Amino acid sequence: MKVITAKQLKNRTGEALRYVAKGEKVLVTRRGKPLAIMSPSDQEKTFQTMELRPFNQAWSEIEETLNRSEPFFRDWKEAINWSRKRR
C-alpha cells in the first residue's frame, strides 16, 4: 500500500490516481495519522446498483421538497448580511 501525506496528495494527485488505477490502495495521512484510503472502485458493481431517475422526475421531487420547506432567510439582503458576518 502506498502512503502519501495530504500535502503530497494536493500537489501530486495524478501520481496517487495512477497508483489507484493500477489496482493499488493509497493511504492518505495528515500529521502522521491515517486519514483516508483511496482504492480502486468496482465500476460494474457501482453502476449496476446506481438507480438514475429521469430528469423530469428528479426535478419535480426537488421542487416538491422546496415547496414544503421554509426559507431560512426572509429575503436575499438578509442572506447577504448573514454571509458577510461569517467572514
HUHUHU-V610271 format. One record per helix or strand of 3 or more residues. SS is the DSSP state (a for helix, b for strand). FROM is the first residue (numbers start at 1). TO is the last residue. If there is no record, write none. Layout:
SS | FROM | TO
SS | FROM | TO
//
This chain:
b | 2 | 5
a | 6 | 11
a | 13 | 21
b | 26 | 30
b | 33 | 38
a | 43 | 49
a | 55 | 68
a | 76 | 85
//
